[in-house]
Amino acid sequence: MWAEDVDAFPRWAPRLKNCRAFIDAANAAGAKAEMLVLPEVGIKGNTHMLMQDDNSLEIADILIDWIGKHVATVE
């Protein structure tokens, strides 16, 4: 999960690019990797400290929803 303005920072822009390449390579190899860039789904205003941002509950809901869809439960 990535916040916004990553491309504006020389330290982080290459890391985002590398993460995109990793996701593509992993999926091409048969994995089910995902990455979420918040501004690309309309969520703006976040820093790199997502758990401390004003919309942290919205971000938590996204993560909880993802876990519910992708992580098997043991019964």
CHARMM internal coordinates of N, CA and C (Angstrom, degrees):
IC EDIT
DIST 1 N 1 CA 1.4423
DIST 1 CA 1 C 1.5303
ANGL 1 N 1 CA 1 C 107.19
DIST 1 C 2 N 1.3095
ANGL 1 CA 1 C 2 N 115.57
DIHE 1 N 1 CA 1 C 2 N 128.36
DIST 2 N 2 CA 1.4580
ANGL 1 C 2 N 2 CA 122.39
DIHE 1 CA 1 C 2 N 2 CA -177.50
DIST 2 CA 2 C 1.5257
ANGL 2 N 2 CA 2 C 110.20
DIHE 1 C 2 N 2 CA 2 C -122.70
DIST 2 C 3 N 1.3145
ANGL 2 CA 2 C 3 N 115.35
DIHE 2 N 2 CA 2 C 3 N 143.79
DIST 3 N 3 CA 1.4628
ANGL 2 C 3 N 3 CA 121.68
DIHE 2 CA 2 C 3 N 3 CA 177.06
DIST 3 CA 3 C 1.5308
ANGL 3 N 3 CA 3 C 109.23
DIHE 2 C 3 N 3 CA 3 C -89.23
DIST 3 C 4 N 1.3219
ANGL 3 CA 3 C 4 N 116.39
DIHE 3 N 3 CA 3 C 4 N -165.81
DIST 4 N 4 CA 1.4645
ANGL 3 C 4 N 4 CA 118.77
DIHE 3 CA 3 C 4 N 4 CA -175.88
DIST 4 CA 4 C 1.5270
ANGL 4 N 4 CA 4 C 112.62
DIHE 3 C 4 N 4 CA 4 C -95.75
DIST 4 C 5 N 1.3036
ANGL 4 CA 4 C 5 N 114.00
DIHE 4 N 4 CA 4 C 5 N 171.67
DIST 5 N 5 CA 1.4670
ANGL 4 C 5 N 5 CA 123.67
DIHE 4 CA 4 C 5 N 5 CA 178.38
DIST 5 CA 5 C 1.5201
ANGL 5 N 5 CA 5 C 113.50
DIHE 4 C 5 N 5 CA 5 C 64.13
DIST 5 C 6 N 1.3115
ANGL 5 CA 5 C 6 N 117.54
DIHE 5 N 5 CA 5 C 6 N 19.69
DIST 6 N 6 CA 1.4615
ANGL 5 C 6 N 6 CA 120.55
DIHE 5 CA 5 C 6 N 6 CA 178.97
DIST 6 CA 6 C 1.5194
ANGL 6 N 6 CA 6 C 110.48
DIHE 5 C 6 N 6 CA 6 C -60.53
DIST 6 C 7 N 1.3280
ANGL 6 CA 6 C 7 N 116.33
DIHE 6 N 6 CA 6 C 7 N -40.80
DIST 7 N 7 CA 1.4621
ANGL 6 C 7 N 7 CA 120.18
DIHE 6 CA 6 C 7 N 7 CA -177.56
DIST 7 CA 7 C 1.5222
ANGL 7 N 7 CA 7 C 112.87
DIHE 6 C 7 N 7 CA 7 C -64.45
DIST 7 C 8 N 1.3261
ANGL 7 CA 7 C 8 N 117.81
DIHE 7 N 7 CA 7 C 8 N -17.30
DIST 8 N 8 CA 1.4585
ANGL 7 C 8 N 8 CA 121.45
DIHE 7 CA 7 C 8 N 8 CA -179.09
DIST 8 CA 8 C 1.5243
ANGL 8 N 8 CA 8 C 112.84
DIHE 7 C 8 N 8 CA 8 C -81.22
DIST 8 C 9 N 1.3213
ANGL 8 CA 8 C 9 N 117.09
DIHE 8 N 8 CA 8 C 9 N -9.67
DIST 9 N 9 CA 1.4571
ANGL 8 C 9 N 9 CA 120.17
DIHE 8 CA 8 C 9 N 9 CA -175.84
DIST 9 CA 9 C 1.5238
ANGL 9 N 9 CA 9 C 110.39
DIHE 8 C 9 N 9 CA 9 C -115.50
DIST 9 C 10 N 1.3274
ANGL 9 CA 9 C 10 N 116.96
DIHE 9 N 9 CA 9 C 10 N 117.14
DIST 10 N 10 CA 1.4595
ANGL 9 C 10 N 10 CA 120.87
DIHE 9 CA 9 C 10 N 10 CA -176.54
DIST 10 CA 10 C 1.5296
ANGL 10 N 10 CA 10 C 113.56
DIHE 9 C 10 N 10 CA 10 C -56.77
DIST 10 C 11 N 1.3180
ANGL 10 CA 10 C 11 N 116.89
DIHE 10 N 10 CA 10 C 11 N -27.81
DIST 11 N 11 CA 1.4646
ANGL 10 C 11 N 11 CA 119.49
DIHE 10 CA 10 C 11 N 11 CA -179.46
DIST 11 CA 11 C 1.5327
ANGL 11 N 11 CA 11 C 111.49
DIHE 10 C 11 N 11 CA 11 C -73.38
DIST 11 C 12 N 1.3251
ANGL 11 CA 11 C 12 N 117.63
DIHE 11 N 11 CA 11 C 12 N -35.47
DIST 12 N 12 CA 1.4577
ANGL 11 C 12 N 12 CA 121.22
DIHE 11 CA 11 C 12 N 12 CA -172.36
DIST 12 CA 12 C 1.5172
ANGL 12 N 12 CA 12 C 114.20
DIHE 11 C 12 N 12 CA 12 C -97.34
DIST 12 C 13 N 1.3080
ANGL 12 CA 12 C 13 N 118.66
DIHE 12 N 12 CA 12 C 13 N -30.35
DIST 13 N 13 CA 1.4679
ANGL 12 C 13 N 13 CA 120.91
DIHE 12 CA 12 C 13 N 13 CA -177.43
DIST 13 CA 13 C 1.5336
ANGL 13 N 13 CA 13 C 112.41
DIHE 12 C 13 N 13 CA 13 C -55.75
DIST 13 C 14 N 1.3379
ANGL 13 CA 13 C 14 N 119.39
DIHE 13 N 13 CA 13 C 14 N -46.15
DIST 14 N 14 CA 1.4722
ANGL 13 C 14 N 14 CA 118.47
DIHE 13 CA 13 C 14 N 14 CA 178.80
DIST 14 CA 14 C 1.5296
ANGL 14 N 14 CA 14 C 112.26
DIHE 13 C 14 N 14 CA 14 C -65.78
DIST 14 C 15 N 1.3133
ANGL 14 CA 14 C 15 N 117.25
DIHE 14 N 14 CA 14 C 15 N -31.09
DIST 15 N 15 CA 1.4662
ANGL 14 C 15 N 15 CA 119.96
DIHE 14 CA 14 C 15 N 15 CA 179.34
DIST 15 CA 15 C 1.5312
ANGL 15 N 15 CA 15 C 110.59
DIHE 14 C 15 N 15 CA 15 C -68.01
DIST 15 C 16 N 1.3166
ANGL 15 CA 15 C 16 N 116.66
DIHE 15 N 15 CA 15 C 16 N -40.69
DIST 16 N 16 CA 1.4613
ANGL 15 C 16 N 16 CA 119.70
DIHE 15 CA 15 C 16 N 16 CA 176.72
DIST 16 CA 16 C 1.5286
ANGL 16 N 16 CA 16 C 109.94
DIHE 15 C 16 N 16 CA 16 C -63.35
DIST 16 C 17 N 1.3132
ANGL 16 CA 16 C 17 N 116.44
DIHE 16 N 16 CA 16 C 17 N -43.48
DIST 17 N 17 CA 1.4643
ANGL 16 C 17 N 17 CA 120.68
DIHE 16 CA 16 C 17 N 17 CA 178.28
DIST 17 CA 17 C 1.5261
ANGL 17 N 17 CA 17 C 110.55
DIHE 16 C 17 N 17 CA 17 C -60.20
DIST 17 C 18 N 1.3234
ANGL 17 CA 17 C 18 N 117.06
DIHE 17 N 17 CA 17 C 18 N -43.55
DIST 18 N 18 CA 1.4615
ANGL 17 C 18 N 18 CA 121.08
DIHE 17 CA 17 C 18 N 18 CA 179.11
DIST 18 CA 18 C 1.5293
ANGL 18 N 18 CA 18 C 111.66
DIHE 17 C 18 N 18 CA 18 C -66.46
DIST 18 C 19 N 1.3126
ANGL 18 CA 18 C 19 N 116.83
DIHE 18 N 18 CA 18 C 19 N -36.67
DIST 19 N 19 CA 1.4707
ANGL 18 C 19 N 19 CA 120.23
DIHE 18 CA 18 C 19 N 19 CA 177.03
DIST 19 CA 19 C 1.5246
ANGL 19 N 19 CA 19 C 110.70
DIHE 18 C 19 N 19 CA 19 C -64.88
DIST 19 C 20 N 1.3293
ANGL 19 CA 19 C 20 N 116.59
DIHE 19 N 19 CA 19 C 20 N -41.13
DIST 20 N 20 CA 1.4671
ANGL 19 C 20 N 20 CA 119.48
DIHE 19 CA 19 C 20 N 20 CA 177.15
DIST 20 CA 20 C 1.5298
ANGL 20 N 20 CA 20 C 110.11
DIHE 19 C 20 N 20 CA 20 C -61.59
DIST 20 C 21 N 1.3184
ANGL 20 CA 20 C 21 N 116.65
DIHE 20 N 20 CA 20 C 21 N -42.55
DIST 21 N 21 CA 1.4683
ANGL 20 C 21 N 21 CA 120.49
DIHE 20 CA 20 C 21 N 21 CA 179.55
DIST 21 CA 21 C 1.5264
ANGL 21 N 21 CA 21 C 110.45
DIHE 20 C 21 N 21 CA 21 C -65.06
DIST 21 C 22 N 1.3218
ANGL 21 CA 21 C 22 N 117.11
DIHE 21 N 21 CA 21 C 22 N -39.58
DIST 22 N 22 CA 1.4603
ANGL 21 C 22 N 22 CA 120.27
DIHE 21 CA 21 C 22 N 22 CA 178.29
DIST 22 CA 22 C 1.5228
ANGL 22 N 22 CA 22 C 110.93
DIHE 21 C 22 N 22 CA 22 C -63.73
DIST 22 C 23 N 1.3233
ANGL 22 CA 22 C 23 N 117.13
DIHE 22 N 22 CA 22 C 23 N -45.28
DIST 23 N 23 CA 1.4677
ANGL 22 C 23 N 23 CA 121.33
DIHE 22 CA 22 C 23 N 23 CA 179.50
DIST 23 CA 23 C 1.5293
ANGL 23 N 23 CA 23 C 109.44
DIHE 22 C 23 N 23 CA 23 C -59.05
DIST 23 C 24 N 1.3107
ANGL 23 CA 23 C 24 N 116.92
DIHE 23 N 23 CA 23 C 24 N -45.72
DIST 24 N 24 CA 1.4673
ANGL 23 C 24 N 24 CA 121.10
DIHE 23 CA 23 C 24 N 24 CA 179.36
DIST 24 CA 24 C 1.5297
ANGL 24 N 24 CA 24 C 111.04
DIHE 23 C 24 N 24 CA 24 C -60.95
DIST 24 C 25 N 1.3325
ANGL 24 CA 24 C 25 N 116.49
DIHE 24 N 24 CA 24 C 25 N -45.81
DIST 25 N 25 CA 1.4649
ANGL 24 C 25 N 25 CA 120.79
DIHE 24 CA 24 C 25 N 25 CA -178.92
DIST 25 CA 25 C 1.5272
ANGL 25 N 25 CA 25 C 111.15
DIHE 24 C 25 N 25 CA 25 C -66.44
DIST 25 C 26 N 1.3185
ANGL 25 CA 25 C 26 N 116.95
DIHE 25 N 25 CA 25 C 26 N -42.28
DIST 26 N 26 CA 1.4613
ANGL 25 C 26 N 26 CA 120.26
DIHE 25 CA 25 C 26 N 26 CA 179.89
DIST 26 CA 26 C 1.5226
ANGL 26 N 26 CA 26 C 110.77
DIHE 25 C 26 N 26 CA 26 C -62.92
DIST 26 C 27 N 1.3256
ANGL 26 CA 26 C 27 N 116.79
DIHE 26 N 26 CA 26 C 27 N -44.40
DIST 27 N 27 CA 1.4621
ANGL 26 C 27 N 27 CA 120.15
DIHE 26 CA 26 C 27 N 27 CA 179.30
DIST 27 CA 27 C 1.5267
ANGL 27 N 27 CA 27 C 111.60
DIHE 26 C 27 N 27 CA 27 C -66.89
DIST 27 C 28 N 1.3183
ANGL 27 CA 27 C 28 N 117.29
DIHE 27 N 27 CA 27 C 28 N -36.17
DIST 28 N 28 CA 1.4645
ANGL 27 C 28 N 28 CA 120.98
DIHE 27 CA 27 C 28 N 28 CA 177.28
DIST 28 CA 28 C 1.5280
ANGL 28 N 28 CA 28 C 111.18
DIHE 27 C 28 N 28 CA 28 C -65.03
DIST 28 C 29 N 1.3374
ANGL 28 CA 28 C 29 N 115.95
DIHE 28 N 28 CA 28 C 29 N -27.23
DIST 29 N 29 CA 1.4625
ANGL 28 C 29 N 29 CA 121.06
DIHE 28 CA 28 C 29 N 29 CA 179.60
DIST 29 CA 29 C 1.5310
ANGL 29 N 29 CA 29 C 111.93
DIHE 28 C 29 N 29 CA 29 C -88.37
DIST 29 C 30 N 1.3362
ANGL 29 CA 29 C 30 N 116.97
DIHE 29 N 29 CA 29 C 30 N 2.03
DIST 30 N 30 CA 1.4503
ANGL 29 C 30 N 30 CA 120.09
DIHE 29 CA 29 C 30 N 30 CA 176.40
DIST 30 CA 30 C 1.5170
ANGL 30 N 30 CA 30 C 115.85
DIHE 29 C 30 N 30 CA 30 C 104.70
DIST 30 C 31 N 1.3107
ANGL 30 CA 30 C 31 N 117.60
DIHE 30 N 30 CA 30 C 31 N 0.04
DIST 31 N 31 CA 1.4661
ANGL 30 C 31 N 31 CA 120.63
DIHE 30 CA 30 C 31 N 31 CA 178.23
DIST 31 CA 31 C 1.5277
ANGL 31 N 31 CA 31 C 109.73
DIHE 30 C 31 N 31 CA 31 C -77.84
DIST 31 C 32 N 1.2972
ANGL 31 CA 31 C 32 N 115.90
DIHE 31 N 31 CA 31 C 32 N 175.97
DIST 32 N 32 CA 1.4646
ANGL 31 C 32 N 32 CA 121.31
DIHE 31 CA 31 C 32 N 32 CA 176.07
DIST 32 CA 32 C 1.5292
ANGL 32 N 32 CA 32 C 108.09
DIHE 31 C 32 N 32 CA 32 C -124.82
DIST 32 C 33 N 1.3040
ANGL 32 CA 32 C 33 N 115.63
DIHE 32 N 32 CA 32 C 33 N 66.41
DIST 33 N 33 CA 1.4625
ANGL 32 C 33 N 33 CA 121.28
DIHE 32 CA 32 C 33 N 33 CA -178.24
DIST 33 CA 33 C 1.5214
ANGL 33 N 33 CA 33 C 110.80
DIHE 32 C 33 N 33 CA 33 C -90.17
DIST 33 C 34 N 1.3161
ANGL 33 CA 33 C 34 N 115.80
DIHE 33 N 33 CA 33 C 34 N 144.67
DIST 34 N 34 CA 1.4626
ANGL 33 C 34 N 34 CA 121.41
DIHE 33 CA 33 C 34 N 34 CA 178.89
DIST 34 CA 34 C 1.5241
ANGL 34 N 34 CA 34 C 109.33
DIHE 33 C 34 N 34 CA 34 C -136.36
DIST 34 C 35 N 1.3006
ANGL 34 CA 34 C 35 N 114.69
DIHE 34 N 34 CA 34 C 35 N 154.05
DIST 35 N 35 CA 1.4545
ANGL 34 C 35 N 35 CA 121.18
DIHE 34 CA 34 C 35 N 35 CA 174.10
DIST 35 CA 35 C 1.5176
ANGL 35 N 35 CA 35 C 106.92
DIHE 34 C 35 N 35 CA 35 C -141.48
DIST 35 C 36 N 1.3004
ANGL 35 CA 35 C 36 N 116.48
DIHE 35 N 35 CA 35 C 36 N 139.97
DIST 36 N 36 CA 1.4551
ANGL 35 C 36 N 36 CA 121.17
DIHE 35 CA 35 C 36 N 36 CA -179.61
DIST 36 CA 36 C 1.5246
ANGL 36 N 36 CA 36 C 108.73
DIHE 35 C 36 N 36 CA 36 C -117.89
DIST 36 C 37 N 1.3140
ANGL 36 CA 36 C 37 N 115.40
DIHE 36 N 36 CA 36 C 37 N 121.62
DIST 37 N 37 CA 1.4587
ANGL 36 C 37 N 37 CA 121.95
DIHE 36 CA 36 C 37 N 37 CA 173.56
DIST 37 CA 37 C 1.5264
ANGL 37 N 37 CA 37 C 105.41
DIHE 36 C 37 N 37 CA 37 C -105.75
DIST 37 C 38 N 1.3029
ANGL 37 CA 37 C 38 N 115.75
DIHE 37 N 37 CA 37 C 38 N 107.50
DIST 38 N 38 CA 1.4631
ANGL 37 C 38 N 38 CA 121.40
DIHE 37 CA 37 C 38 N 38 CA -169.97
DIST 38 CA 38 C 1.5244
ANGL 38 N 38 CA 38 C 114.52
DIHE 37 C 38 N 38 CA 38 C -51.55
DIST 38 C 39 N 1.3339
ANGL 38 CA 38 C 39 N 121.08
DIHE 38 N 38 CA 38 C 39 N -47.22
DIST 39 N 39 CA 1.4686
ANGL 38 C 39 N 39 CA 119.70
DIHE 38 CA 38 C 39 N 39 CA -179.85
DIST 39 CA 39 C 1.5346
ANGL 39 N 39 CA 39 C 112.94
DIHE 38 C 39 N 39 CA 39 C -61.42
DIST 39 C 40 N 1.3244
ANGL 39 CA 39 C 40 N 117.38
DIHE 39 N 39 CA 39 C 40 N -26.54
DIST 40 N 40 CA 1.4652
ANGL 39 C 40 N 40 CA 120.66
DIHE 39 CA 39 C 40 N 40 CA 179.92
DIST 40 CA 40 C 1.5311
ANGL 40 N 40 CA 40 C 111.86
DIHE 39 C 40 N 40 CA 40 C -71.13
DIST 40 C 41 N 1.3393
ANGL 40 CA 40 C 41 N 116.80
DIHE 40 N 40 CA 40 C 41 N -17.23
DIST 41 N 41 CA 1.4709
ANGL 40 C 41 N 41 CA 120.68
DIHE 40 CA 40 C 41 N 41 CA 176.57
DIST 41 CA 41 C 1.5251
ANGL 41 N 41 CA 41 C 110.91
DIHE 40 C 41 N 41 CA 41 C -111.88
DIST 41 C 42 N 1.3464
ANGL 41 CA 41 C 42 N 115.79
DIHE 41 N 41 CA 41 C 42 N 16.03
DIST 42 N 42 CA 1.4561
ANGL 41 C 42 N 42 CA 120.81
DIHE 41 CA 41 C 42 N 42 CA 173.55
DIST 42 CA 42 C 1.5173
ANGL 42 N 42 CA 42 C 116.10
DIHE 41 C 42 N 42 CA 42 C 88.24
DIST 42 C 43 N 1.3243
ANGL 42 CA 42 C 43 N 118.02
DIHE 42 N 42 CA 42 C 43 N 10.53
DIST 43 N 43 CA 1.4643
ANGL 42 C 43 N 43 CA 120.69
DIHE 42 CA 42 C 43 N 43 CA 178.73
DIST 43 CA 43 C 1.5190
ANGL 43 N 43 CA 43 C 107.90
DIHE 42 C 43 N 43 CA 43 C -103.41
DIST 43 C 44 N 1.3171
ANGL 43 CA 43 C 44 N 115.61
DIHE 43 N 43 CA 43 C 44 N 114.70
DIST 44 N 44 CA 1.4694
ANGL 43 C 44 N 44 CA 120.37
DIHE 43 CA 43 C 44 N 44 CA -175.44
DIST 44 CA 44 C 1.5249
ANGL 44 N 44 CA 44 C 110.70
DIHE 43 C 44 N 44 CA 44 C -122.27
DIST 44 C 45 N 1.3131
ANGL 44 CA 44 C 45 N 114.97
DIHE 44 N 44 CA 44 C 45 N 160.27
DIST 45 N 45 CA 1.4570
ANGL 44 C 45 N 45 CA 120.92
DIHE 44 CA 44 C 45 N 45 CA 174.72
DIST 45 CA 45 C 1.5100
ANGL 45 N 45 CA 45 C 114.99
DIHE 44 C 45 N 45 CA 45 C 99.01
DIST 45 C 46 N 1.3228
ANGL 45 CA 45 C 46 N 117.53
DIHE 45 N 45 CA 45 C 46 N 7.16
DIST 46 N 46 CA 1.4557
ANGL 45 C 46 N 46 CA 119.36
DIHE 45 CA 45 C 46 N 46 CA -178.20
DIST 46 CA 46 C 1.5175
ANGL 46 N 46 CA 46 C 112.45
DIHE 45 C 46 N 46 CA 46 C -90.20
DIST 46 C 47 N 1.3123
ANGL 46 CA 46 C 47 N 114.14
DIHE 46 N 46 CA 46 C 47 N 152.88
DIST 47 N 47 CA 1.4609
ANGL 46 C 47 N 47 CA 122.34
DIHE 46 CA 46 C 47 N 47 CA 174.09
DIST 47 CA 47 C 1.5222
ANGL 47 N 47 CA 47 C 107.73
DIHE 46 C 47 N 47 CA 47 C -102.63
DIST 47 C 48 N 1.3183
ANGL 47 CA 47 C 48 N 116.09
DIHE 47 N 47 CA 47 C 48 N -169.34
DIST 48 N 48 CA 1.4584
ANGL 47 C 48 N 48 CA 119.10
DIHE 47 CA 47 C 48 N 48 CA 175.98
DIST 48 CA 48 C 1.5328
ANGL 48 N 48 CA 48 C 111.74
DIHE 47 C 48 N 48 CA 48 C -80.06
DIST 48 C 49 N 1.3065
ANGL 48 CA 48 C 49 N 117.23
DIHE 48 N 48 CA 48 C 49 N -5.09
DIST 49 N 49 CA 1.4660
ANGL 48 C 49 N 49 CA 122.56
DIHE 48 CA 48 C 49 N 49 CA 178.07
DIST 49 CA 49 C 1.5257
ANGL 49 N 49 CA 49 C 108.87
DIHE 48 C 49 N 49 CA 49 C -106.11
DIST 49 C 50 N 1.3285
ANGL 49 CA 49 C 50 N 116.17
DIHE 49 N 49 CA 49 C 50 N 69.04
DIST 50 N 50 CA 1.4648
ANGL 49 C 50 N 50 CA 122.07
DIHE 49 CA 49 C 50 N 50 CA -172.55
DIST 50 CA 50 C 1.5231
ANGL 50 N 50 CA 50 C 113.07
DIHE 49 C 50 N 50 CA 50 C -56.21
DIST 50 C 51 N 1.3289
ANGL 50 CA 50 C 51 N 116.39
DIHE 50 N 50 CA 50 C 51 N -34.57
DIST 51 N 51 CA 1.4626
ANGL 50 C 51 N 51 CA 119.35
DIHE 50 CA 50 C 51 N 51 CA -177.16
DIST 51 CA 51 C 1.5252
ANGL 51 N 51 CA 51 C 112.77
DIHE 50 C 51 N 51 CA 51 C -73.02
DIST 51 C 52 N 1.3154
ANGL 51 CA 51 C 52 N 116.72
DIHE 51 N 51 CA 51 C 52 N -10.84
DIST 52 N 52 CA 1.4645
ANGL 51 C 52 N 52 CA 120.21
DIHE 51 CA 51 C 52 N 52 CA 180.00
DIST 52 CA 52 C 1.5285
ANGL 52 N 52 CA 52 C 113.00
DIHE 51 C 52 N 52 CA 52 C -109.13
DIST 52 C 53 N 1.3106
ANGL 52 CA 52 C 53 N 116.93
DIHE 52 N 52 CA 52 C 53 N -3.67
DIST 53 N 53 CA 1.4626
ANGL 52 C 53 N 53 CA 120.16
DIHE 52 CA 52 C 53 N 53 CA -179.42
DIST 53 CA 53 C 1.5251
ANGL 53 N 53 CA 53 C 111.13
DIHE 52 C 53 N 53 CA 53 C -74.50
DIST 53 C 54 N 1.3214
ANGL 53 CA 53 C 54 N 115.91
DIHE 53 N 53 CA 53 C 54 N 161.21
DIST 54 N 54 CA 1.4680
ANGL 53 C 54 N 54 CA 121.24
DIHE 53 CA 53 C 54 N 54 CA -178.20
DIST 54 CA 54 C 1.5272
ANGL 54 N 54 CA 54 C 113.02
DIHE 53 C 54 N 54 CA 54 C -59.14
DIST 54 C 55 N 1.3209
ANGL 54 CA 54 C 55 N 117.02
DIHE 54 N 54 CA 54 C 55 N -29.15
DIST 55 N 55 CA 1.4650
ANGL 54 C 55 N 55 CA 120.23
DIHE 54 CA 54 C 55 N 55 CA -178.58
DIST 55 CA 55 C 1.5338
ANGL 55 N 55 CA 55 C 111.87
DIHE 54 C 55 N 55 CA 55 C -101.37
DIST 55 C 56 N 1.3200
ANGL 55 CA 55 C 56 N 117.01
DIHE 55 N 55 CA 55 C 56 N 29.77
DIST 56 N 56 CA 1.4604
ANGL 55 C 56 N 56 CA 120.90
DIHE 55 CA 55 C 56 N 56 CA -176.40
DIST 56 CA 56 C 1.5286
ANGL 56 N 56 CA 56 C 112.72
DIHE 55 C 56 N 56 CA 56 C -60.10
DIST 56 C 57 N 1.3308
ANGL 56 CA 56 C 57 N 117.75
DIHE 56 N 56 CA 56 C 57 N -31.38
DIST 57 N 57 CA 1.4651
ANGL 56 C 57 N 57 CA 119.39
DIHE 56 CA 56 C 57 N 57 CA 178.37
DIST 57 CA 57 C 1.5287
ANGL 57 N 57 CA 57 C 110.94
DIHE 56 C 57 N 57 CA 57 C -69.53
DIST 57 C 58 N 1.3290
ANGL 57 CA 57 C 58 N 117.23
DIHE 57 N 57 CA 57 C 58 N -35.98
DIST 58 N 58 CA 1.4638
ANGL 57 C 58 N 58 CA 120.78
DIHE 57 CA 57 C 58 N 58 CA 175.62
DIST 58 CA 58 C 1.5274
ANGL 58 N 58 CA 58 C 110.17
DIHE 57 C 58 N 58 CA 58 C -64.10
DIST 58 C 59 N 1.3240
ANGL 58 CA 58 C 59 N 116.15
DIHE 58 N 58 CA 58 C 59 N -42.77
DIST 59 N 59 CA 1.4597
ANGL 58 C 59 N 59 CA 120.95
DIHE 58 CA 58 C 59 N 59 CA 178.83
DIST 59 CA 59 C 1.5302
ANGL 59 N 59 CA 59 C 109.66
DIHE 58 C 59 N 59 CA 59 C -64.24
DIST 59 C 60 N 1.3262
ANGL 59 CA 59 C 60 N 116.92
DIHE 59 N 59 CA 59 C 60 N -42.74
DIST 60 N 60 CA 1.4662
ANGL 59 C 60 N 60 CA 120.72
DIHE 59 CA 59 C 60 N 60 CA 177.89
DIST 60 CA 60 C 1.5248
ANGL 60 N 60 CA 60 C 110.93
DIHE 59 C 60 N 60 CA 60 C -60.98
DIST 60 C 61 N 1.3256
ANGL 60 CA 60 C 61 N 117.49
DIHE 60 N 60 CA 60 C 61 N -40.29
DIST 61 N 61 CA 1.4642
ANGL 60 C 61 N 61 CA 120.85
DIHE 60 CA 60 C 61 N 61 CA 178.35
DIST 61 CA 61 C 1.5287
ANGL 61 N 61 CA 61 C 111.57
DIHE 60 C 61 N 61 CA 61 C -62.33
DIST 61 C 62 N 1.3190
ANGL 61 CA 61 C 62 N 116.69
DIHE 61 N 61 CA 61 C 62 N -38.14
DIST 62 N 62 CA 1.4680
ANGL 61 C 62 N 62 CA 120.61
DIHE 61 CA 61 C 62 N 62 CA 177.09
DIST 62 CA 62 C 1.5268
ANGL 62 N 62 CA 62 C 109.51
DIHE 61 C 62 N 62 CA 62 C -62.13
DIST 62 C 63 N 1.3254
ANGL 62 CA 62 C 63 N 116.53
DIHE 62 N 62 CA 62 C 63 N -45.35
DIST 63 N 63 CA 1.4670
ANGL 62 C 63 N 63 CA 120.60
DIHE 62 CA 62 C 63 N 63 CA 179.88
DIST 63 CA 63 C 1.5269
ANGL 63 N 63 CA 63 C 111.77
DIHE 62 C 63 N 63 CA 63 C -65.65
DIST 63 C 64 N 1.3169
ANGL 63 CA 63 C 64 N 116.96
DIHE 63 N 63 CA 63 C 64 N -42.86
DIST 64 N 64 CA 1.4626
ANGL 63 C 64 N 64 CA 120.60
DIHE 63 CA 63 C 64 N 64 CA 178.91
DIST 64 CA 64 C 1.5255
ANGL 64 N 64 CA 64 C 110.58
DIHE 63 C 64 N 64 CA 64 C -62.08
DIST 64 C 65 N 1.3296
ANGL 64 CA 64 C 65 N 116.56
DIHE 64 N 64 CA 64 C 65 N -42.22
DIST 65 N 65 CA 1.4620
ANGL 64 C 65 N 65 CA 120.80
DIHE 64 CA 64 C 65 N 65 CA 177.93
DIST 65 CA 65 C 1.5206
ANGL 65 N 65 CA 65 C 110.51
DIHE 64 C 65 N 65 CA 65 C -62.18
DIST 65 C 66 N 1.3188
ANGL 65 CA 65 C 66 N 117.48
DIHE 65 N 65 CA 65 C 66 N -43.86
DIST 66 N 66 CA 1.4637
ANGL 65 C 66 N 66 CA 121.74
DIHE 65 CA 65 C 66 N 66 CA 179.44
DIST 66 CA 66 C 1.5292
ANGL 66 N 66 CA 66 C 110.31
DIHE 65 C 66 N 66 CA 66 C -62.06
DIST 66 C 67 N 1.3118
ANGL 66 CA 66 C 67 N 116.81
DIHE 66 N 66 CA 66 C 67 N -45.76
DIST 67 N 67 CA 1.4712
ANGL 66 C 67 N 67 CA 120.22
DIHE 66 CA 66 C 67 N 67 CA 179.01
DIST 67 CA 67 C 1.5298
ANGL 67 N 67 CA 67 C 110.12
DIHE 66 C 67 N 67 CA 67 C -60.59
DIST 67 C 68 N 1.3335
ANGL 67 CA 67 C 68 N 116.62
DIHE 67 N 67 CA 67 C 68 N -43.74
DIST 68 N 68 CA 1.4547
ANGL 67 C 68 N 68 CA 120.25
DIHE 67 CA 67 C 68 N 68 CA 178.87
DIST 68 CA 68 C 1.5163
ANGL 68 N 68 CA 68 C 113.94
DIHE 67 C 68 N 68 CA 68 C -59.46
DIST 68 C 69 N 1.3129
ANGL 68 CA 68 C 69 N 116.38
DIHE 68 N 68 CA 68 C 69 N -32.09
DIST 69 N 69 CA 1.4704
ANGL 68 C 69 N 69 CA 121.18
DIHE 68 CA 68 C 69 N 69 CA -179.52
DIST 69 CA 69 C 1.5231
ANGL 69 N 69 CA 69 C 113.88
DIHE 68 C 69 N 69 CA 69 C -85.35
DIST 69 C 70 N 1.3340
ANGL 69 CA 69 C 70 N 117.54
DIHE 69 N 69 CA 69 C 70 N -24.46
DIST 70 N 70 CA 1.4624
ANGL 69 C 70 N 70 CA 120.07
DIHE 69 CA 69 C 70 N 70 CA -169.47
DIST 70 CA 70 C 1.5223
ANGL 70 N 70 CA 70 C 116.12
DIHE 69 C 70 N 70 CA 70 C -118.80
DIST 70 C 71 N 1.2947
ANGL 70 CA 70 C 71 N 118.14
DIHE 70 N 70 CA 70 C 71 N -11.80
DIST 71 N 71 CA 1.4495
ANGL 70 C 71 N 71 CA 120.10
DIHE 70 CA 70 C 71 N 71 CA -175.96
DIST 71 CA 71 C 1.5300
ANGL 71 N 71 CA 71 C 108.40
DIHE 70 C 71 N 71 CA 71 C -112.35
DIST 71 C 72 N 1.3001
ANGL 71 CA 71 C 72 N 114.78
DIHE 71 N 71 CA 71 C 72 N 123.19
DIST 72 N 72 CA 1.4632
ANGL 71 C 72 N 72 CA 119.45
DIHE 71 CA 71 C 72 N 72 CA -178.80
DIST 72 CA 72 C 1.5229
ANGL 72 N 72 CA 72 C 109.91
DIHE 71 C 72 N 72 CA 72 C -71.35
DIST 72 C 73 N 1.3130
ANGL 72 CA 72 C 73 N 115.16
DIHE 72 N 72 CA 72 C 73 N 143.22
DIST 73 N 73 CA 1.4561
ANGL 72 C 73 N 73 CA 120.66
DIHE 72 CA 72 C 73 N 73 CA 176.73
DIST 73 CA 73 C 1.5250
ANGL 73 N 73 CA 73 C 109.85
DIHE 72 C 73 N 73 CA 73 C -98.47
DIST 73 C 74 N 1.2931
ANGL 73 CA 73 C 74 N 116.01
DIHE 73 N 73 CA 73 C 74 N 150.10
DIST 74 N 74 CA 1.4629
ANGL 73 C 74 N 74 CA 122.34
DIHE 73 CA 73 C 74 N 74 CA 178.20
DIST 74 CA 74 C 1.5065
ANGL 74 N 74 CA 74 C 107.83
DIHE 73 C 74 N 74 CA 74 C -100.38
DIST 74 C 75 N 1.3191
ANGL 74 CA 74 C 75 N 115.80
DIHE 74 N 74 CA 74 C 75 N 125.69
DIST 75 N 75 CA 1.4679
ANGL 74 C 75 N 75 CA 119.26
DIHE 74 CA 74 C 75 N 75 CA -179.88
DIST 75 CA 75 C 1.4993
ANGL 75 N 75 CA 75 C 110.22
DIHE 74 C 75 N 75 CA 75 C -115.95
END
COOR INIT
IC SEED 1 N 1 CA 1 C
IC BUILD
